[in-house]
Structures are given as structure tokens and as C-alpha cells.
């Protein structure tokens, strides 16, 4: 058992706060940390500090005892103070800050949490007394592997093929999704999620549109996205001959989780909902470029980074494309026929 500075041992931490205040995919790829800790230390309370819109991902997780919501802006003094009071009231022994920024480093410091684990490579790293030295800018490993590496020296972590996300759809969300499907007489469905919230270099909408008529998708095709992405549905619907079901802006995150949990196939760019599909072991295919910030080695479907992704024809999984504009041009070169062949190779969901 490794011992932290000051003689603190991980096995004596009774109350643990995992901090991940960024986006959907990031949170999904952090959930297995809670499971690893719980399996080794079943007596410990494991809490998550998350943004409000991602909180549903952990709210029903069997290895998460509580979700504390961080304000949208920690620069709001009143909201900061309220969050700080809640964290202090929980009397945590240990905070694990997975994605370190100055404001969250200050928050766990001000909360007087005795042991604070976080990046040892930032200007604010002095606020952590359990530093972790990881260089994540070059995607040499998957985000989930980086996350598990933070605790690997203290708790056993599973092999890649044995990682269990343990994501659970909410019962009420399942009922709402069932009503949505029943109203449209849908029993089987494919989900197409063409947007990425500008977090990735996307497959052109024109290619998505051609794909809709080039492959025999399981059941109906449901197009998901935020209400701001409704134009993507309209673009696909005008380009495709087959019927598409518009679900852009129709679901909360809880409802989207429930919808994804039952799909036969999921297609998207590099985006958070793809990681939800992977967590449920759905049949899926993702469209990626090799720009370091969104490389499949770092952000691909976990343990399926090569088998369930399509790259531009002039890019390779083993290399990086530093020019985002060139990658955007490369995404335009992905042929529909290539995608269809890859879809035929993907085994059914387990």
C-alpha cells in the first residue's frame, strides 16, 4: 500500500470526492474510477463533483453514493461559497481532481480537504499534496487509462477488456423514452448523432446523408442532438430518401442515456454520447481524425479504438495530423462505401 506525504494511506480514506467538472464523455470515462475504488474499499463513501448537466450520469451509478453539483462558473462568488460550504460539510478525507484547473484546485484547497490528488505539472499544482505526473497533451494513451492510472498505485484496476462502466438508465427516463418510441411505433432503432458540439472535426453532413440510403440500418433511424443542432437533422432529412426520426432537442441527458441503452446501432463523430453507447456495449461506429486533441487513441470508443472507428484515408491511427484544416479536408475524403464495409464488419451488440 502506497503512503501519501504526511503518512496518509488510501485505505484509511473513508470519504472520497472525485472531481470532474467538464463534459459528458469525460465523465463517462471517469466512472470506472469509482468502481475500482469501491471494489477495493467497499466501506468508503465515493462522491462525485460534477457540472449540473452531467450529474445524471453518476446519479444512479451503483458505486457513487452522492453527486455534488459544481456551479457553472466558479467565478460567481456566491455560488462558489455555497458549493464550498457543501463540500466542507461532507468532511472528505481525499479529493481526486481528474481534470485539473486553477478554480477547482482552489476549491478543494479552500475546502480544507486533507489530501488532494491532482496534476503535478500545473502552476496551481502547489495546492495538491498528492501530485500526479501525467502529460496528456500528446494522446499516447486513452483518457480512461489516464484516469485509472491516477489510482493504479493505490487500488487494483481492471484490464482494459474487463472495464465495466456500470452506467444505469433512470427508470423514469426509460418510461419517457418508451412513450416516445411507442408513439412512433418504433421497436428497433439506430441512432445517428451527427454533431459534436464543436469538440471534434466532424464527418461532413453530406456524407452522413448519403450513408442513410447506402446501408440497411437496424430499425428506424433516430437523429439525436441538442436543439441547437436541429439544422443537422433537417440537412440529413433533405439528403436522405429514407424516413428519419427527429429527436434533436427532444431529450434530457437522462432520457438520452435511456435511449442509447436500447439502440441496435450508434453512429457519431467523436462526442460524449458515443461513450455512453460504448458504456452500454452497443454496436457502434465513430468518425475521427488524428488531430491530437481528438485522436481516437485518446478519445475513441474504449478498447475498440481501432476496430470501431473510421479515419480519413490519408491519416493513420499510429500518427498525428497537427493541422486541423487538413484533417477537415481529410474527413471529406471518407467514402460512404468505406463506412458501409466497416459497418458490415462490426459484430452485433452484446
ZIFEN-V932014 format. One record per backbone hydrogen bond with DSSP energy under -0.5 kcal/mol. NH is the residue of the N-H (numbers start at 1). CO is the residue of the C=O. Records with the same first field share a line. If there is no record, write none. Layout:
NH=CO  CO
//
This chain:
2=153
4=8
5=129
7=4
8=5
10=2
12=9
13=10
14=12
16=45
17=94
18=16  47
19=17  96
20=18  49
22=20
27=23
28=24
29=25
30=27
31=27
33=30
34=30  31
35=31
36=32
37=33
38=34
39=35
40=36
41=37
44=41
45=14
46=44
47=16  45
48=66
49=18
50=48  68
52=70
54=51
55=51
57=54
58=55
59=55
60=56
61=58
62=166
64=61
65=46  63
66=46
68=48
70=50  68
76=73
77=75
80=76
81=77
82=78
83=79
84=80
85=81
86=82
87=83
88=84
89=85
90=86  87
91=87  88
92=87
93=15
94=15
95=115
96=17
97=95  117
98=19  96
99=19
100=98
105=101
106=102
107=103
108=104
109=105
110=106
111=107
112=109
113=108
114=92
115=93
117=95
118=130
120=132
125=122
127=124
128=125
129=116
130=116
132=118
134=132
136=134
139=137
140=138
143=298
146=142
147=143
148=144
149=145
150=146  147
151=147  148
152=148
154=151
155=151
162=159
163=159  160
165=163
174=170
175=171
176=172
177=173
178=174
179=175
180=176
181=177
182=178
183=179
184=180  181
185=182
186=181
187=185
190=220
191=265
192=222
193=267
194=192
199=196
202=200
207=204
208=204
209=205
210=206
211=207
212=208
213=209  210
214=211
215=211
217=215
220=188
221=243
222=190  220
223=221  245
224=192  222
229=226
230=227
232=229
233=229
234=230
235=231
236=232
237=233
238=234
239=235
240=236
245=221
246=244
247=223  245
249=225
250=247
251=247
256=252
257=253
258=254
259=255
260=256
261=257
262=258  259
263=260
264=189
265=189
266=283
267=191
268=285
269=193
270=287
271=269
274=271
275=271  272
276=272
277=273
278=274
279=275
280=276
281=278
282=277
285=266
286=308
287=268
288=286  310
294=291
295=292
298=295
299=295
300=296
304=301
308=304
309=306
310=286
312=288
315=312
319=316
321=290
322=320
324=322
327=323
328=324
329=325
330=326
331=327
332=328
333=329  330
334=331
339=335
340=336
341=337
342=338
343=339
344=340
345=341  342
346=342  343
350=281
//
